[in-house]
Each structure stands twice: as structure tokens, then as C-alpha cells.
Amino acid sequence: MSTTTEASATVSTTRYRPSQRILHWLMAIVIISALVIGLYCSYLTPGVPLRRALLDVHKSLGMTALVLIAIRLPLRLSLGEPAYRRPLDVFNHYAARGAHILLYALMLLMPLAGYTTSAAGGHDLPWFGLFQWPNLLPLDKGLERTAAEIHEYGAYCLYAVVSLHILAALWHHFFRKDEVLQRML
């Protein structure tokens, strides 16, 4: 095997596959956009046209995230993760594992809670003005309130976990100077 082929084989086995990297960054854009829009909408007066329009975009992003996680999770489970050239220490290994499990759980919980809030409340379930998602739930104001609370507190958790995820990646890249961030680039 030539040196170039050996080097490219090493690089490809220590990085996530292109499909995994594309889904990661696409979901990052979708989720961060939904978080920013959702937070901004929380400061707008209910019922104003701008808030309604932004909430439609927020819902569309949330449902997009749900579709993407439905693709990403089985892909992650089937392809696994690439090996490290230099394994993480025990603390970082378990911290990363726990953070990833929490991120995946929140990536499922948040759009499901958002969908439930809208569906049980009898609200529209748009997807970027192209179509409406089917409402599979009966009108139930109690369920709507419960789902809305889960969605709100889940958002706080997601703000924290995404922020820690970004900070950890930057810490690994700039301070530890290891390969953690490079695996997803």
C-alpha cells in the first residue's frame, strides 16, 4: 500500500462517514435555528402576525429535525463511530457518551413535544408553507399544556447541552489539540 493510500485510509477511519457528517451539520443548523426562533418568539406578543409566521418556521424546522433524526439515529446505530487514534481518557469518554445520549434524546423529545403541543391544541402543523402535517391527536387542552411544558423545559436543556457540546468541541480543538472536532469536519 502506498503512503498516500495509507494516510487516506487512516484519515477516513478516524472521521465520521460523509453521510454522518452531513446529517450532523444539517441538524446543527436546523436545531440552532429552531432554538433561536423559538426563543425570539417567546418575547413576542401572542397573536401578532410576525410571531405566527416565525412559529410556522419554528414548527417546520422542528419537523425537519424529527425527519432527520429518524434517518440519523439508525445510521449512527448501524455505522457506529470512528476509532480514535488516541483514545479519550475515561472521564472524557463517559462525558461525551452521556452528552451524545442526551442530545439524541432531546432531538427526539423536542419535535415530538412540539408536535403534540400543536396537534393537541388544534393548531396548524405546517411545513414551510408547502403542506400540513397530519394531526394525529384529538383536541386535548390538558395534553397541550403538558406537552408545552415539556417543550419549554426541554428547550432549556437543549440550550445547555448544545452549548456544552460546542464548547467541548472547541476546547478539544484549541486547548487539547486532539482529533475530536476533526472527526466531524
LINHU-V748033 format. One record per residue. N is the residue number from 1. RES is the residue in one small letter. SS is DSSP state (hx for helix, st for strand, lp for the rest). NEAR is the number of other ideal C-beta (glycine too) atoms within 12 Angstrom. D_FIRST is the distance of its C-alpha to the first C-alpha in Angstrom with 2 decimals. Layout:
{{N & RES & SS & NEAR & D_FIRST} {N & RES & SS & NEAR & D_FIRST}}
This chain:
{{1 & m & lp & 9 & 0.00} {2 & s & lp & 8 & 3.80} {3 & t & hx & 9 & 6.66} {4 & t & hx & 10 & 8.32} {5 & t & hx & 11 & 6.32} {6 & e & hx & 12 & 6.43} {7 & a & hx & 13 & 9.97} {8 & s & hx & 14 & 10.99} {9 & a & hx & 15 & 10.14} {10 & t & hx & 19 & 12.24} {11 & v & hx & 18 & 14.87} {12 & s & hx & 17 & 15.31} {13 & t & hx & 20 & 15.82} {14 & t & lp & 25 & 18.33} {15 & r & lp & 27 & 20.29} {16 & y & lp & 29 & 22.63} {17 & r & lp & 22 & 21.89} {18 & p & hx & 17 & 23.46} {19 & s & hx & 19 & 26.35} {20 & q & hx & 28 & 27.15} {21 & r & hx & 25 & 27.09} {22 & i & hx & 19 & 29.28} {23 & l & hx & 30 & 31.71} {24 & h & hx & 33 & 31.89} {25 & w & hx & 19 & 32.86} {26 & l & hx & 23 & 35.10} {27 & m & hx & 40 & 36.89} {28 & a & hx & 26 & 37.22} {29 & i & hx & 19 & 39.01} {30 & v & hx & 32 & 41.15} {31 & i & hx & 40 & 42.14} {32 & i & hx & 22 & 42.91} {33 & s & hx & 23 & 44.90} {34 & a & hx & 39 & 46.83} {35 & l & hx & 34 & 47.56} {36 & v & hx & 22 & 48.86} {37 & i & hx & 28 & 50.96} {38 & g & hx & 35 & 52.31} {39 & l & hx & 19 & 53.31} {40 & y & hx & 18 & 54.97} {41 & c & hx & 28 & 56.84} {42 & s & hx & 21 & 58.20} {43 & y & lp & 14 & 60.18} {44 & l & lp & 19 & 61.58} {45 & t & lp & 11 & 64.88} {46 & p & lp & 14 & 64.49} {47 & g & lp & 11 & 65.47} {48 & v & lp & 13 & 64.88} {49 & p & hx & 12 & 63.03} {50 & l & hx & 17 & 60.16} {51 & r & hx & 20 & 59.50} {52 & r & hx & 19 & 59.62} {53 & a & hx & 21 & 57.21} {54 & l & hx & 26 & 54.75} {55 & l & hx & 32 & 55.02} {56 & d & hx & 28 & 54.13} {57 & v & hx & 26 & 50.93} {58 & h & hx & 41 & 50.35} {59 & k & hx & 38 & 50.83} {60 & s & hx & 32 & 48.53} {61 & l & hx & 34 & 45.76} {62 & g & hx & 44 & 46.40} {63 & m & hx & 33 & 46.15} {64 & t & hx & 32 & 42.98} {65 & a & hx & 41 & 41.54} {66 & l & hx & 32 & 42.69} {67 & v & hx & 23 & 40.96} {68 & l & hx & 32 & 37.72} {69 & i & hx & 31 & 37.82} {70 & a & hx & 20 & 38.46} {71 & i & hx & 23 & 35.09} {72 & r & hx & 34 & 33.28} {73 & l & hx & 24 & 34.43} {74 & p & hx & 16 & 33.24} {75 & l & hx & 24 & 29.90} {76 & r & hx & 27 & 29.60} {77 & l & hx & 13 & 30.72} {78 & s & hx & 13 & 28.32} {79 & l & hx & 20 & 25.15} {80 & g & lp & 13 & 26.01} {81 & e & lp & 26 & 24.66} {82 & p & lp & 25 & 21.29} {83 & a & lp & 16 & 20.73} {84 & y & lp & 21 & 21.68} {85 & r & lp & 16 & 19.58} {86 & r & lp & 16 & 23.00} {87 & p & lp & 16 & 25.44} {88 & l & lp & 22 & 28.85} {89 & d & lp & 14 & 31.87} {90 & v & hx & 10 & 34.20} {91 & f & hx & 11 & 36.68} {92 & n & hx & 21 & 34.23} {93 & h & hx & 17 & 32.46} {94 & y & hx & 13 & 35.81} {95 & a & hx & 22 & 37.19} {96 & a & hx & 29 & 34.28} {97 & r & hx & 16 & 34.54} {98 & g & hx & 18 & 38.31} {99 & a & hx & 27 & 38.17} {100 & h & hx & 27 & 35.77} {101 & i & hx & 17 & 38.01} {102 & l & hx & 23 & 41.02} {103 & l & hx & 34 & 39.46} {104 & y & hx & 29 & 38.65} {105 & a & hx & 20 & 42.17} {106 & l & hx & 36 & 43.75} {107 & m & hx & 40 & 41.74} {108 & l & hx & 28 & 43.40} {109 & l & hx & 28 & 46.76} {110 & m & hx & 44 & 47.55} {111 & p & hx & 40 & 47.41} {112 & l & hx & 27 & 49.08} {113 & a & hx & 35 & 51.84} {114 & g & hx & 43 & 52.22} {115 & y & hx & 38 & 52.47} {116 & t & hx & 34 & 54.98} {117 & t & hx & 37 & 57.02} {118 & s & hx & 35 & 57.34} {119 & a & hx & 29 & 57.80} {120 & a & hx & 28 & 60.34} {121 & g & lp & 27 & 62.14} {122 & g & lp & 16 & 62.49} {123 & h & lp & 27 & 60.54} {124 & d & lp & 24 & 58.36} {125 & l & lp & 30 & 54.68} {126 & p & st & 26 & 53.37} {127 & w & st & 25 & 49.93} {128 & f & lp & 19 & 50.07} {129 & g & lp & 12 & 53.24} {130 & l & lp & 11 & 51.51} {131 & f & st & 12 & 52.71} {132 & q & st & 19 & 54.12} {133 & w & lp & 27 & 52.31} {134 & p & lp & 13 & 54.53} {135 & n & lp & 21 & 56.79} {136 & l & lp & 12 & 56.37} {137 & l & lp & 23 & 58.72} {138 & p & lp & 14 & 62.49} {139 & l & lp & 14 & 64.31} {140 & d & lp & 18 & 64.48} {141 & k & hx & 16 & 65.37} {142 & g & hx & 16 & 64.74} {143 & l & hx & 22 & 61.19} {144 & e & hx & 26 & 60.72} {145 & r & hx & 17 & 61.86} {146 & t & hx & 18 & 59.70} {147 & a & hx & 29 & 56.57} {148 & a & hx & 28 & 57.42} {149 & e & hx & 17 & 57.66} {150 & i & hx & 27 & 54.33} {151 & h & hx & 35 & 52.82} {152 & e & hx & 23 & 54.45} {153 & y & hx & 18 & 53.47} {154 & g & hx & 34 & 49.99} {155 & a & hx & 32 & 49.66} {156 & y & hx & 20 & 50.58} {157 & c & hx & 24 & 47.91} {158 & l & hx & 39 & 45.35} {159 & y & hx & 24 & 46.33} {160 & a & hx & 19 & 45.80} {161 & v & hx & 30 & 42.52} {162 & v & hx & 32 & 40.92} {163 & s & hx & 18 & 42.15} {164 & l & hx & 21 & 40.75} {165 & h & hx & 32 & 37.40} {166 & i & hx & 22 & 37.23} {167 & l & hx & 19 & 38.51} {168 & a & hx & 28 & 36.04} {169 & a & hx & 28 & 33.07} {170 & l & hx & 16 & 34.52} {171 & w & hx & 19 & 35.29} {172 & h & hx & 26 & 31.75} {173 & h & hx & 19 & 30.43} {174 & f & hx & 13 & 33.06} {175 & f & hx & 13 & 34.31} {176 & r & hx & 18 & 31.73} {177 & k & lp & 13 & 28.93} {178 & d & lp & 23 & 26.57} {179 & e & lp & 25 & 24.28} {180 & v & lp & 36 & 26.95} {181 & l & lp & 25 & 27.87} {182 & q & hx & 21 & 24.40} {183 & r & hx & 28 & 23.46} {184 & m & hx & 29 & 26.07} {185 & l & lp & 18 & 25.56}}
